Amino acid sequence: MNSRPDVDTISMGYDRFLEILPGDTWKYLPHTFASVMSDGLWKPYPYLVMISNIMATVIARGGGRVLISIPPRHGKSFFISQWLPVWFLANWPHKRVLLSTYEANFAATWGRRARNIVKEKGARVGLYLAEDATASNNWATTAGGGMVTAGVGGPITGKGADLGIIDDPHKNWQEANSETTLKMIHEWFDSTFYTRLEPGGTVVILHTRWNENDLIGYLLREKTTDGWFSIRIPAIAEDWNGEEDVLGRAAGEALCPQRYDTAALNRIRSNMTPMMWNALFQQRPAPMEGSIFIRSKWKYYTVRPKCNFILQSWDTASKKNWDSAYSVCQTWGVSELGAVLLDQWRDKVEYPQLRRQVEVQYLKYRPNVILIEDRDSGQALCQALQQETILPVLPVMPTMDKVIRAQAVSPMQESGRCWLPDPTLQENLWVGEFVDNAATFPNAFFKDEIDSMSQALAYIMTMAMSGRVMSSEKRRTSKLIEGFRDLM
């Protein structure tokens, strides 16, 4: 499950919360508690307030199972690993908290910070440390509760837990993509961490997504009957697969502009591969090797092969906003080796610039045919070029889903018949990003390059089978793919 929290459900839980907890109202919610206890130094950003309401609800009800995927450097650990345990013990001083992170000493750091808050300010809420148990990784309250910390994968000593927190179980990108490490984390969670939970206890797991088989991915896939409530919070709001933003943001809005506005996030993005950005910041991991276009199956050339037929494939957009799709022109050649990607132009332009660029790309390669997706700006482009030029334009109507079109042509790539320019050469640096986008498809936010490629490959295979290059009839993607499947 991955949806926006239900307001009525949260309100109902909070009403129950008010019945259980007497005292000052600021103690009732973790974010108000943190703000007051820190004398206003801790800032309740909207996404942290949302998380706070959910935490208050599930903990008051008992038995909660919450997964939170959130970008790095957005204050998740200070709230969940430092303030949430203190808030929990301030209201239930006889209960126990278990906190785990990727490394025992790092986990103890959060235990120390929580302990120090209790030591310095606990009297304000009637919470006191037991004098005989004050270690940073295992401290107790005078009421018999307390907090234990441990590293993921290690032993857990002490009693059971009423609130179990796992914060960043994956140390880095390398470990998070190690099958051995991932298996160890999964087995440790099942055999060690999960077994420490008391009846009615709540589990909260938060981390930046790394890949589809990280701890959150594992639990969503393998523990569906446990009732996990999953919250995906991307760094930049997006209109992705029709999913509503959990905070109600419009596409393009930054999660915390006070810390990282959209410009700052895009600077970070420019220094990362699409696969890493989609996983770490947008919480949309994809298989490292790819699910439709396998990373290791691409072929590369240094010297351009001789091609006996050249085509250009256009996927067009008409807006220039940051979150609008790119317009893409891929130039493909047909050789004895198979399909050869000769060049790619990709940019965000408005229609007049797009119209000029078609002629620029044509004059550069003189293709035998120009395929243009026949919808939106592409439809107007086709009509204008056919009426005003003698360019060999062939409209292609997108009558099939993007994923189906990609799956239909992927066997050509998997069989080693798709060639790309050598990505190590300075003039071909764009090839690495193209391969990343293909590997992350369909999880990639921008799918324009893949649409352009699928259109080109389907036409090449249909052309090879039928021997026909041009036709006065519009080609439909369903017909192109039908011809491709017949050939395969």
Steps between C-alpha positions, in 0.01 A plus 500: 500500500632842414243774536425832657406465869126492561408812700197340666706201607767723651238712679331192644834372624588836651168517688587169658844642570349791695300256712811303590739786568422758767703816550614792290385485139845564354608160629246319284675523165869431435554816296348736757693318771829539310436865426422589862772286656763643264384855579409548135835386356346195334292604198170322423507496119172383341621150410624448858165617635330244277732225625439617858122461464541152356740398780262627769213307346665163449681504835183592692309223327783249533628242256598753233724412206633809319749535215632846414720561196641852496799679339829548685581815697139588575502456878338158522747358753494797735123465519450123501819382671546784751168664579251217443657271769502783757139589418400135526664454841365832629151361445572133578804506732457131589538383139811433295644624171731300272695699239722349231709657225760361259775514764494452879703808591288720278184358659648576844546863390123539474459317829739747661318801359163373620647417842652847531164664429344294777788584732486874433130562442313187605382650829284735297283202399558283807753273329816397688801278438566202723835552667621143442434487122627801306714353215440665167402168342289378793340742744194479718237722658403495867164355391664190355500592133792618291686483171735243345699554178669246274661470160312329218626145474629488856361355824231680698526481876245591761124469516241522230391817324169685494631736230749362250679743266734417214663812357727462194582127508711540185839667542565608141422431135750214476364308797139569404566337163683199642279189487692351791451807721133532408435135584672545836282804581181317403588196711607715797172690488296178499701307758628770738331838478141393432505238776578769762168677449254490790131425436337817369840650424557732204775477236622804305751452220636798315774531246591644167417245231802334344366222282188291460631236743598730788325447834189698407478324165542161669224566754256631239563192290534222756299623803178613337281341768664706776310813401789731417400861432750644253562872454709609198624858526696618192738796516321666207126445460412335173205378298623144477272215388197693626615480863387794711772671699475395863522866611271635231784689331483608137751342263836673526473607864795421726442303818677748727583821310629654824792255479509389135295689244434361152811666355719344769346159446549523125868582558529182703314314229740618230786326682328165536395224265124477435493166681653647816282814488179302451583271791665732754298816448177397330461166681447307175767228490543274201707185439867585444517286186164620376170318467418549131826623343787312662804717566757235407335416166583826322773485236739791443697620201796736467507516121154564357376194304398538137124545482285435194190672638455793740192613685422765758246440775336794678320510834384858548387729780391862484563636848819632654424447868751308712258209538379489141629226275795549271471503124728232362635415157696178466681422177528127434678312226447147375817296444606136485554520878141600568353835608761770561426814700698772321401808697245651734369853539304567821377829640201685645382744237179663387338428166681757278842374613382141465388565142840643406686217670332238280656660193836540674511130589386401151774703331755345735425137405265502196290208634287284273200547726401723793265339752300745712256399770165623374345665805512831688783715365611213276171509311535868419862443409413222255236711329729802466793301363287307251341819369805724498797271426601194301646326805417125513270532801301198615249549785482218754189483714566387862223242535679286759632555851862616537597194705345255255682667211829479689448137597423412140830629365720404798593155358694680228713671766530185710625303200790745454375670184479855637821704475581826676790748464797442732395681825861558608561752222447865592245561224291202614451583869123499445509125435554417869186687599307331219605156628400599856159619383448177306596295806261689729210491252207496573591646844680794340310829516598597144417231244556699181825330395344157537192602303720625217707181501200266513344678204824476300571135576144390424518674162842352419377148566177549306696650211742209502217252477286673237759688298278808506660830592227757447124498489232762457303336782573593860683228685347401831724376780282192535567413134872564531523274801284235335750488216789485744345208691442310176866540416622385843 
